[in-house]
Amino acid sequence: MGFISWIIIGGLAGYIASIFMKTEEKMGKIANTAAGVVGGTAANYVLGKFGIAGLDGFGIQSLVVCIIGAAVVIGIVKVIKK
């Protein structure tokens, strides 16, 4: 995926993950986008180590991987902030 696609899907994934984690108003749009991009990248890396295809293109599978990764990143941020 291109850089712009990463930002778009990362932002969407970060927003969705922040709703699930109940942090959508606390973190802000930029932090949610960053969580989506970082979480998606990390999740893709971990899935690759297990031989599972993660982020191949712009689709549902990529969005799900990014949402899961973003939720993990948001959870880590919540623990660190406490």
Z-matrix of the N, CA and C atoms (Angstrom, degrees):
N
C 1 1.449
C 2 1.521 1 109.02
N 3 1.308 2 115.23 1 148.48
C 4 1.447 3 120.56 2 177.53
C 5 1.518 4 111.65 3 -78.17
N 6 1.314 5 115.11 4 169.11
C 7 1.459 6 121.46 5 -177.23
C 8 1.523 7 112.07 6 -59.10
N 9 1.314 8 117.36 7 -44.15
C 10 1.469 9 121.14 8 179.98
C 11 1.526 10 110.33 9 -64.07
N 12 1.321 11 117.27 10 -40.37
C 13 1.466 12 120.80 11 177.72
C 14 1.521 13 110.77 12 -62.23
N 15 1.341 14 117.00 13 -40.64
C 16 1.461 15 120.56 14 177.84
C 17 1.528 16 110.48 15 -60.25
N 18 1.321 17 117.13 16 -42.86
C 19 1.462 18 120.85 17 -179.61
C 20 1.526 19 110.59 18 -65.45
N 21 1.322 20 116.81 19 -43.80
C 22 1.469 21 120.86 20 -178.64
C 23 1.518 22 110.86 21 -64.96
N 24 1.322 23 117.17 22 -52.96
C 25 1.468 24 119.48 23 -177.68
C 26 1.529 25 110.24 24 -69.20
N 27 1.332 26 117.38 25 -33.93
C 28 1.462 27 120.59 26 176.51
C 29 1.514 28 112.03 27 -65.04
N 30 1.328 29 116.29 28 -41.80
C 31 1.458 30 119.94 29 177.85
C 32 1.515 31 112.16 30 -63.75
N 33 1.312 32 115.68 31 -44.48
C 34 1.463 33 120.25 32 178.27
C 35 1.528 34 110.86 33 -64.18
N 36 1.316 35 116.46 34 -45.41
C 37 1.464 36 120.48 35 179.80
C 38 1.524 37 110.93 36 -64.47
N 39 1.323 38 116.81 37 -42.23
C 40 1.459 39 120.38 38 178.54
C 41 1.516 40 112.11 39 -62.46
N 42 1.332 41 116.14 40 -40.35
C 43 1.468 42 120.46 41 178.25
C 44 1.532 43 110.79 42 -64.70
N 45 1.320 44 116.79 43 -47.11
C 46 1.468 45 120.72 44 -179.85
C 47 1.525 46 110.37 45 -63.27
N 48 1.334 47 116.83 46 -44.04
C 49 1.465 48 120.11 47 179.22
C 50 1.523 49 111.00 48 -63.59
N 51 1.335 50 117.46 49 -37.53
C 52 1.464 51 119.84 50 179.82
C 53 1.528 52 111.60 51 -67.07
N 54 1.319 53 117.29 52 -30.42
C 55 1.467 54 120.30 53 175.08
C 56 1.525 55 109.80 54 -66.72
N 57 1.344 56 116.43 55 -45.76
C 58 1.465 57 120.20 56 178.58
C 59 1.530 58 111.77 57 -63.20
N 60 1.335 59 116.05 58 -36.78
C 61 1.464 60 120.86 59 -177.47
C 62 1.534 61 112.03 60 -88.72
N 63 1.332 62 116.96 61 -1.24
C 64 1.465 63 124.30 62 179.04
C 65 1.533 64 112.25 63 58.69
N 66 1.342 65 116.13 64 45.74
C 67 1.466 66 121.21 65 178.03
C 68 1.520 67 111.81 66 -127.75
N 69 1.342 68 118.12 67 15.29
C 70 1.467 69 120.16 68 -172.60
C 71 1.521 70 113.54 69 -60.36
N 72 1.342 71 118.79 70 -35.77
C 73 1.457 72 119.88 71 -179.98
C 74 1.520 73 112.00 72 -87.28
N 75 1.314 74 118.01 73 -26.23
C 76 1.458 75 121.74 74 -174.55
C 77 1.525 76 112.95 75 -76.44
N 78 1.322 77 117.26 76 -37.42
C 79 1.466 78 119.94 77 -172.48
C 80 1.522 79 113.71 78 -88.74
N 81 1.301 80 118.68 79 -36.56
C 82 1.457 81 121.35 80 -178.05
C 83 1.521 82 112.46 81 93.38
N 84 1.316 83 115.05 82 164.54
C 85 1.468 84 121.15 83 -174.76
C 86 1.521 85 113.05 84 -66.30
N 87 1.321 86 117.37 85 -41.74
C 88 1.466 87 119.84 86 -177.91
C 89 1.524 88 110.39 87 -66.97
N 90 1.326 89 117.41 88 -42.87
C 91 1.463 90 120.54 89 178.90
C 92 1.524 91 110.98 90 -65.80
N 93 1.329 92 117.50 91 -38.44
C 94 1.464 93 120.33 92 177.36
C 95 1.526 94 111.10 93 -64.59
N 96 1.332 95 116.86 94 -41.49
C 97 1.461 96 120.77 95 177.75
C 98 1.520 97 110.18 96 -63.81
N 99 1.326 98 116.31 97 -44.43
C 100 1.465 99 120.28 98 178.80
C 101 1.524 100 110.91 99 -62.08
N 102 1.337 101 116.92 100 -41.73
C 103 1.463 102 120.31 101 178.18
C 104 1.521 103 110.66 102 -62.37
N 105 1.320 104 117.02 103 -39.14
C 106 1.463 105 120.70 104 178.22
C 107 1.513 106 112.79 105 -65.70
N 108 1.334 107 116.96 106 -43.88
C 109 1.465 108 120.76 107 -179.36
C 110 1.530 109 110.55 108 -68.85
N 111 1.334 110 116.88 109 -48.05
C 112 1.464 111 120.61 110 -179.96
C 113 1.527 112 110.47 111 -65.48
N 114 1.321 113 116.47 112 -44.96
C 115 1.461 114 120.30 113 179.49
C 116 1.514 115 112.58 114 -63.59
N 117 1.314 116 116.79 115 -40.81
C 118 1.463 117 120.71 116 177.92
C 119 1.511 118 112.25 117 -64.66
N 120 1.324 119 116.00 118 -41.71
C 121 1.458 120 120.51 119 178.28
C 122 1.526 121 110.76 120 -64.42
N 123 1.330 122 116.37 121 -45.85
C 124 1.460 123 120.56 122 179.81
C 125 1.528 124 111.41 123 -64.14
N 126 1.322 125 116.80 124 -44.20
C 127 1.468 126 120.35 125 179.46
C 128 1.521 127 110.97 126 -63.80
N 129 1.321 128 117.20 127 -40.06
C 130 1.458 129 121.16 128 178.10
C 131 1.529 130 110.52 129 -62.94
N 132 1.323 131 117.26 130 -40.84
C 133 1.459 132 122.07 131 178.73
C 134 1.529 133 110.45 132 -63.01
N 135 1.332 134 116.53 133 -47.65
C 136 1.466 135 120.87 134 -179.12
C 137 1.528 136 110.69 135 -63.48
N 138 1.328 137 117.25 136 -44.74
C 139 1.465 138 120.26 137 178.43
C 140 1.521 139 111.14 138 -61.42
N 141 1.322 140 117.01 139 -38.61
C 142 1.459 141 121.35 140 178.47
C 143 1.515 142 112.29 141 -62.02
N 144 1.324 143 117.31 142 -35.60
C 145 1.467 144 121.71 143 178.13
C 146 1.531 145 111.82 144 -66.11
N 147 1.325 146 116.73 145 -26.66
C 148 1.461 147 121.42 146 177.66
C 149 1.523 148 112.34 147 -94.47
N 150 1.319 149 116.75 148 4.15
C 151 1.457 150 121.10 149 178.37
C 152 1.520 151 114.28 150 78.41
N 153 1.321 152 117.05 151 18.91
C 154 1.462 153 121.73 152 -179.64
C 155 1.524 154 108.33 153 -104.22
N 156 1.322 155 116.01 154 131.30
C 157 1.467 156 119.98 155 178.24
C 158 1.518 157 109.25 156 -70.37
N 159 1.310 158 116.73 157 132.12
C 160 1.458 159 120.90 158 -179.16
C 161 1.507 160 111.96 159 -109.10
N 162 1.311 161 116.02 160 -89.62
C 163 1.455 162 121.80 161 -174.63
C 164 1.518 163 110.58 162 -98.94
N 165 1.310 164 116.38 163 89.75
C 166 1.461 165 120.45 164 179.78
C 167 1.516 166 111.97 165 -94.16
N 168 1.292 167 117.67 166 -27.83
C 169 1.457 168 121.41 167 -177.11
C 170 1.510 169 109.93 168 -164.99
N 171 1.300 170 115.20 169 -165.93
C 172 1.456 171 121.97 170 -178.04
C 173 1.520 172 107.84 171 -93.80
N 174 1.336 173 117.83 172 96.87
C 175 1.456 174 120.63 173 -177.97
C 176 1.517 175 111.43 174 -161.01
N 177 1.316 176 114.91 175 -172.38
C 178 1.465 177 121.74 176 -177.73
C 179 1.527 178 111.08 177 -62.34
N 180 1.333 179 117.15 178 -43.60
C 181 1.463 180 120.27 179 -179.34
C 182 1.531 181 110.61 180 -59.31
N 183 1.315 182 117.06 181 -44.09
C 184 1.463 183 121.16 182 178.58
C 185 1.522 184 110.98 183 -63.29
N 186 1.314 185 116.74 184 -41.80
C 187 1.459 186 121.03 185 179.92
C 188 1.525 187 110.95 186 -63.93
N 189 1.322 188 117.53 187 -43.56
C 190 1.467 189 121.24 188 179.66
C 191 1.528 190 110.58 189 -63.05
N 192 1.328 191 116.70 190 -44.68
C 193 1.464 192 120.78 191 178.39
C 194 1.526 193 110.16 192 -60.08
N 195 1.322 194 117.09 193 -45.01
C 196 1.470 195 121.18 194 179.30
C 197 1.522 196 111.95 195 -65.06
N 198 1.319 197 117.93 196 -39.74
C 199 1.469 198 121.03 197 179.32
C 200 1.521 199 110.32 198 -62.83
N 201 1.323 200 116.76 199 -45.65
C 202 1.466 201 120.29 200 179.25
C 203 1.524 202 110.15 201 -62.79
N 204 1.318 203 116.26 202 -46.31
C 205 1.461 204 119.89 203 178.34
C 206 1.518 205 112.44 204 -62.06
N 207 1.327 206 116.95 205 -42.32
C 208 1.464 207 121.10 206 179.13
C 209 1.522 208 111.14 207 -65.05
N 210 1.320 209 117.47 208 -39.07
C 211 1.466 210 120.76 209 178.21
C 212 1.528 211 110.57 210 -62.38
N 213 1.327 212 116.64 211 -39.73
C 214 1.468 213 120.38 212 177.43
C 215 1.529 214 110.04 213 -64.48
N 216 1.328 215 116.87 214 -45.74
C 217 1.471 216 120.72 215 179.39
C 218 1.527 217 110.49 216 -62.24
N 219 1.319 218 117.97 217 -44.48
C 220 1.469 219 121.46 218 178.77
C 221 1.527 220 110.30 219 -62.68
N 222 1.330 221 117.36 220 -40.78
C 223 1.464 222 121.07 221 176.70
C 224 1.520 223 112.07 222 -60.81
N 225 1.324 224 116.62 223 -41.66
C 226 1.464 225 120.82 224 177.91
C 227 1.525 226 110.31 225 -64.41
N 228 1.323 227 117.09 226 -43.01
C 229 1.469 228 121.06 227 178.59
C 230 1.526 229 110.37 228 -62.19
N 231 1.329 230 117.71 229 -41.09
C 232 1.469 231 121.14 230 178.99
C 233 1.523 232 110.91 231 -61.87
N 234 1.340 233 116.97 232 -41.31
C 235 1.462 234 120.63 233 179.89
C 236 1.529 235 110.55 234 -66.95
N 237 1.322 236 116.87 235 -41.87
C 238 1.463 237 120.79 236 -179.34
C 239 1.525 238 111.34 237 -65.67
N 240 1.335 239 117.60 238 -38.15
C 241 1.470 240 121.27 239 -178.17
C 242 1.523 241 113.11 240 -70.45
N 243 1.328 242 118.45 241 -20.04
C 244 1.472 243 120.47 242 -178.42
C 245 1.463 244 110.81 243 -75.53
